[in-house]
Amino acid sequence: MCRLLLASVCFSGLLGASTAQAQRRRAPEFEPNVAYDGRFTWVRVKYMLPDLSSGSGFRGGRDLPWSHDYPRGERNFTKILSTLSTARVRLGSSNILTLDDPELGKFPVAYMAEPGFWRPNDKEVLGLRNYLAKGGFIIFDDFAGQHWLNFESQMRRVLPNARAIPMELTHPVFDAFYKVKTLAYTHPYYGLKSEFYGYFEDNDPKKRLLAIANYNNDLSEMWEFSDVGMFPVDLSNEAYKLGVNYIIYALTR
């Protein structure tokens, strides 16, 4: 079953892994946002980097941490989500929004890459706080090591009374679609032990999960390259299982 899952991702043809990596290093070309139409639409959160000398928003003139794995990561993932579930999923398009954009409230799930570089201004802090209070759910992904320190610091600004709670395998998010059997993952490059943290309403794991953080992990990296053989099939499948579970959980609660 797992290997068949990845077969459905190979809809765009196989590319050499070196080609895919070269594309990732270049500044991406961002597509226009699409209007809300009731379908599940992938929303990626963008943020500025305050330590940049130019107004381009690029670190080192090339790299935007929040854009890592765009657009292949979400394109591959939404194809899998649409194929395996009954969710109405928008394919081939996704949105990029700031946390203080009023449009964000139209979409139930948001995704942020590299929150170790995230430095929200006061409007963005309030925007995320309101988004979560109104029922939104956010996935933090693609960060490791000491990047946790900044992430936790910024989340204290967003939710001053909340704390990051280690996720247990018994939580319903890990059984929302697939029965996830283990959380013993490692970072695909660094070999660090992955850890999963949740932010809950009233700090109560029995109440609504507001946000989940994939620390020492990079699910979207594995989604991005799942059709080029860069990572073992089983590893890519596990990344898809977690992502599908997150979305189904958020859409049904």
C-alpha positions as CSV (number, residue, x, y, z in Angstrom):
1,M,0.0,0.0,0.0
2,C,2.7,2.5,1.0
3,R,4.7,2.0,-2.2
4,L,1.5,2.4,-4.3
5,L,0.9,5.7,-2.5
6,L,4.0,7.2,-4.0
7,A,3.2,5.9,-7.4
8,S,0.3,8.3,-7.6
9,V,2.7,11.2,-7.0
10,C,4.7,10.6,-10.2
11,F,2.4,12.6,-12.3
12,S,4.9,15.1,-13.7
13,G,7.6,12.7,-14.9
14,L,10.9,11.8,-13.2
15,L,13.6,14.5,-12.9
16,G,17.2,14.0,-11.9
17,A,17.7,14.7,-8.2
18,S,20.6,17.1,-9.0
19,T,18.2,19.1,-11.2
20,A,15.6,19.4,-8.5
21,Q,18.2,20.5,-6.0
22,A,19.5,23.2,-8.4
23,Q,15.9,24.5,-8.8
24,R,15.5,24.7,-5.1
25,R,18.6,26.9,-4.7
26,R,17.3,29.5,-7.1
27,A,14.9,32.2,-6.1
28,P,11.4,30.8,-6.9
29,E,8.9,32.5,-9.2
30,F,5.8,33.1,-7.2
31,E,2.4,32.5,-8.8
32,P,-0.6,34.8,-8.2
33,N,-2.9,33.9,-5.3
34,V,-6.2,32.4,-6.1
35,A,-9.6,33.4,-4.7
36,Y,-11.4,31.4,-2.1
37,D,-13.9,29.0,-3.6
38,G,-14.7,26.5,-0.9
39,R,-12.0,24.0,-1.8
40,F,-9.1,23.2,0.4
41,T,-6.3,25.5,-0.7
42,W,-2.7,25.3,0.5
43,V,-1.7,28.5,2.2
44,R,2.0,29.2,2.8
45,V,2.8,32.0,5.3
46,K,5.5,34.5,4.2
47,Y,7.5,36.8,6.5
48,M,10.2,39.3,6.1
49,L,13.8,38.9,7.4
50,P,14.7,41.9,9.5
51,D,18.5,41.5,9.1
52,L,18.5,42.1,5.4
53,S,20.2,45.1,3.9
54,S,18.1,45.2,0.8
55,G,14.4,45.4,0.4
56,S,14.2,42.2,-1.7
57,G,13.3,40.0,1.2
58,F,16.0,37.6,0.2
59,R,18.7,36.3,2.6
60,G,22.0,36.4,0.8
61,G,20.2,37.9,-2.2
62,R,18.8,34.5,-3.1
63,D,17.1,32.5,-0.4
64,L,13.7,33.0,1.2
65,P,13.5,30.6,4.1
66,W,9.7,30.7,4.2
67,S,9.6,29.6,0.5
68,H,11.6,26.4,0.9
69,D,10.1,23.6,-1.1
70,Y,7.8,25.9,-3.0
71,P,5.9,25.0,-5.2
72,R,6.7,21.4,-5.6
73,G,6.2,20.5,-2.0
74,E,2.6,21.7,-1.8
75,R,1.8,20.6,-5.4
76,N,2.9,17.0,-4.7
77,F,1.2,17.0,-1.3
78,T,-2.2,18.3,-2.5
79,K,-2.1,15.7,-5.3
80,I,-1.8,13.0,-2.7
81,L,-4.4,14.5,-0.5
82,S,-6.9,14.8,-3.3
83,T,-6.2,11.2,-4.5
84,L,-6.5,9.5,-1.2
85,S,-9.3,11.5,0.6
86,T,-12.7,12.8,-0.2
87,A,-11.6,16.4,0.5
88,R,-12.3,18.9,-2.2
89,V,-8.7,20.0,-2.9
90,R,-7.5,22.8,-5.2
91,L,-4.7,21.3,-7.4
92,G,-2.0,23.2,-9.3
93,S,-2.4,26.5,-7.3
94,S,-1.7,27.7,-3.8
95,N,-1.7,30.9,-1.9
96,I,1.1,32.9,-0.1
97,L,-0.2,35.2,2.6
98,T,1.2,37.2,5.5
99,L,-0.2,36.6,9.0
100,D,-1.9,40.0,9.1
101,D,-3.7,39.5,5.7
102,P,-7.5,39.5,6.2
103,E,-7.7,36.8,3.5
104,L,-6.0,34.3,5.8
105,G,-9.2,33.9,7.8
106,K,-10.9,32.3,4.8
107,F,-8.6,29.3,4.9
108,P,-8.6,26.7,7.7
109,V,-5.0,25.6,7.5
110,A,-1.7,27.5,7.1
111,Y,1.8,26.3,6.7
112,M,5.1,28.0,7.7
113,A,8.6,26.8,6.7
114,E,11.7,27.7,8.7
115,P,10.1,29.4,11.7
116,G,13.6,29.7,13.1
117,F,13.9,32.9,10.9
118,W,10.4,34.2,11.7
119,R,10.3,37.6,13.3
120,P,6.7,38.8,13.1
121,N,5.8,42.4,13.7
122,D,3.0,43.3,16.1
123,K,0.3,43.2,13.4
124,E,1.4,39.7,12.4
125,V,1.5,38.5,16.0
126,L,-2.1,39.7,16.5
127,G,-3.1,38.3,13.1
128,L,-1.9,34.8,14.0
129,R,-3.5,35.0,17.5
130,N,-6.8,36.0,16.0
131,Y,-6.6,33.3,13.3
132,L,-6.0,30.6,15.9
133,A,-8.8,31.9,18.2
134,K,-11.2,31.8,15.3
135,G,-10.5,28.1,14.5
136,G,-7.5,28.3,12.3
137,F,-4.7,25.6,12.4
138,I,-1.1,26.2,11.6
139,I,1.7,23.7,10.7
140,F,5.3,24.7,11.5
141,D,7.9,22.7,9.6
142,D,11.5,22.6,8.4
143,F,13.5,23.7,11.4
144,A,16.0,22.1,13.6
145,G,18.6,22.7,16.4
146,Q,18.8,26.1,17.9
147,H,16.1,27.4,15.6
148,W,13.7,26.2,18.3
149,L,14.7,29.1,20.5
150,N,13.5,31.8,18.1
151,F,10.3,29.8,17.3
152,E,9.4,29.4,20.9
153,S,10.1,33.0,21.6
154,Q,7.8,34.2,18.8
155,M,5.1,31.8,19.9
156,R,5.2,33.3,23.4
157,R,4.4,36.7,21.8
158,V,1.4,35.1,19.9
159,L,0.1,33.0,22.8
160,P,1.6,34.4,26.0
161,N,-0.1,31.8,28.2
162,A,0.4,28.8,26.0
163,R,3.3,26.4,26.1
164,A,4.6,23.8,23.6
165,I,3.4,20.4,24.8
166,P,5.2,17.2,23.5
167,M,2.7,15.3,21.3
168,E,1.8,11.8,22.3
169,L,1.2,9.1,19.7
170,T,-2.2,8.6,21.3
171,H,-3.4,12.0,20.2
172,P,-6.2,11.9,17.6
173,V,-4.2,13.8,15.0
174,F,-2.1,10.7,14.5
175,D,-5.1,8.6,13.8
176,A,-7.2,11.1,11.8
177,F,-6.7,9.2,8.5
178,Y,-3.7,7.0,8.8
179,K,-2.9,5.1,11.9
180,V,0.6,6.5,12.6
181,K,2.5,3.8,14.4
182,T,5.6,5.6,15.6
183,L,7.0,9.1,16.0
184,A,10.5,7.9,15.9
185,Y,11.5,10.0,12.9
186,T,14.8,11.7,12.2
187,H,15.7,14.8,10.2
188,P,16.3,13.8,6.6
189,Y,19.7,15.5,6.5
190,Y,20.9,16.1,10.0
191,G,20.0,12.8,11.6
192,L,18.5,14.6,14.6
193,K,15.7,12.9,16.5
194,S,12.4,14.5,15.4
195,E,10.1,15.9,18.1
196,F,6.5,17.0,17.7
197,Y,5.0,19.7,19.8
198,G,1.4,21.0,20.0
199,Y,-0.2,24.2,21.1
200,F,-3.6,23.5,22.6
201,E,-6.6,25.5,23.7
202,D,-6.1,26.2,27.4
203,N,-2.9,24.1,27.3
204,D,-5.1,21.0,27.5
205,P,-4.2,18.2,25.1
206,K,-7.8,17.0,25.3
207,K,-9.0,20.3,23.7
208,R,-8.5,21.7,20.3
209,L,-5.0,21.5,18.8
210,L,-4.2,25.0,17.5
211,A,-0.7,24.5,16.0
212,I,1.7,21.6,15.5
213,A,5.5,22.0,15.2
214,N,7.6,19.4,13.3
215,Y,10.9,20.1,15.1
216,N,14.0,18.5,13.8
217,N,12.1,17.5,10.7
218,D,11.3,18.6,7.2
219,L,8.2,17.0,5.9
220,S,7.9,19.3,2.9
221,E,11.4,18.4,1.8
222,M,10.3,14.9,1.4
223,W,7.1,15.9,-0.4
224,E,9.1,18.0,-2.8
225,F,11.4,15.3,-3.9
226,S,9.1,12.3,-3.5
227,D,8.9,11.8,-7.3
228,V,12.7,11.9,-8.0
229,G,13.9,9.1,-5.7
230,M,16.0,11.4,-3.5
231,F,14.7,9.8,-0.3
232,P,13.7,6.2,0.5
233,V,10.1,5.5,-0.4
234,D,9.1,4.5,3.1
235,L,10.4,7.8,4.5
236,S,8.5,9.8,1.9
237,N,5.3,7.9,2.6
238,E,5.6,8.6,6.4
239,A,5.9,12.3,5.6
240,Y,2.8,12.1,3.5
241,K,0.9,10.2,6.2
242,L,1.7,12.9,8.8
243,G,0.7,15.7,6.4
244,V,-2.6,14.0,5.4
245,N,-3.5,13.4,9.0
246,Y,-2.8,17.1,9.9
247,I,-5.2,18.3,7.2
248,I,-8.0,15.8,7.8
249,Y,-7.8,16.5,11.5
250,A,-8.0,20.3,11.0
251,L,-10.9,20.0,8.5
252,T,-13.0,17.7,10.7
253,R,-12.6,19.5,14.1
